[in-house]
Amino acid sequence: MDDNIFRSLDIDRINIDEYYEVEYWSKQFGLRPEVFKNLIIETGITSAEKLKTYLHNFYGENVA
């Protein structure tokens, strides 16, 4: 089966067990990796779009 199919289905999901995903997404959101990982653990949000909405609602306009 083609790996690209699975990647495209999960492109918006954040897997905090993969260090490169934590590095990538923490940079996208402008957070330190430790802070980002704790945020995911505390909120349970694994969707990048939902996390962006959460941060926007919590912190306002100045979110990535």
C-alpha positions as CSV (number, residue, x, y, z in Angstrom):
1,M,0.0,0.0,0.0
2,D,1.2,3.5,-0.8
3,D,2.5,5.4,2.3
4,N,1.5,8.7,0.8
5,I,-2.1,7.8,1.1
6,F,-1.8,7.4,4.9
7,R,0.3,10.5,5.2
8,S,-2.3,12.6,3.4
9,L,-5.1,11.4,5.6
10,D,-3.2,12.3,8.8
11,I,-1.4,15.5,7.7
12,D,-3.4,17.6,10.2
13,R,-2.8,15.3,13.2
14,I,0.0,15.8,15.7
15,N,1.8,12.8,17.1
16,I,3.8,13.9,20.2
17,D,5.5,10.6,20.3
18,E,7.5,11.5,17.2
19,Y,10.2,14.1,18.0
20,Y,10.2,15.5,14.5
21,E,6.5,16.2,14.7
22,V,6.9,18.0,18.0
23,E,9.8,20.0,16.5
24,Y,7.9,20.9,13.4
25,W,4.5,21.8,15.0
26,S,6.1,23.7,18.0
27,K,7.9,25.9,15.4
28,Q,4.6,26.4,13.5
29,F,2.9,27.6,16.7
30,G,5.9,29.5,18.0
31,L,6.2,27.5,21.2
32,R,9.1,25.7,22.8
33,P,8.8,21.9,22.2
34,E,8.4,21.2,25.9
35,V,5.6,23.7,26.2
36,F,3.9,22.5,23.0
37,K,4.0,18.8,24.1
38,N,2.5,19.7,27.5
39,L,-0.2,21.7,25.8
40,I,-1.2,18.7,23.7
41,I,-1.2,16.4,26.7
42,E,-3.2,18.9,28.8
43,T,-5.8,19.7,26.1
44,G,-5.9,16.3,24.4
45,I,-6.1,18.2,21.1
46,T,-4.2,16.4,18.3
47,S,-5.6,18.3,15.3
48,A,-3.4,21.2,14.2
49,E,-6.4,23.2,13.0
50,K,-8.3,22.7,16.3
51,L,-5.2,23.6,18.3
52,K,-4.8,26.8,16.3
53,T,-8.5,27.6,17.1
54,Y,-7.9,26.8,20.7
55,L,-4.9,29.0,21.0
56,H,-6.6,31.8,19.1
57,N,-9.6,31.7,21.5
58,F,-7.3,31.5,24.5
59,Y,-4.6,34.0,23.5
60,G,-6.3,36.1,20.9
61,E,-5.1,37.4,17.5
62,N,-1.3,36.9,18.0
63,V,-1.3,33.2,17.4
64,A,0.3,31.5,14.3
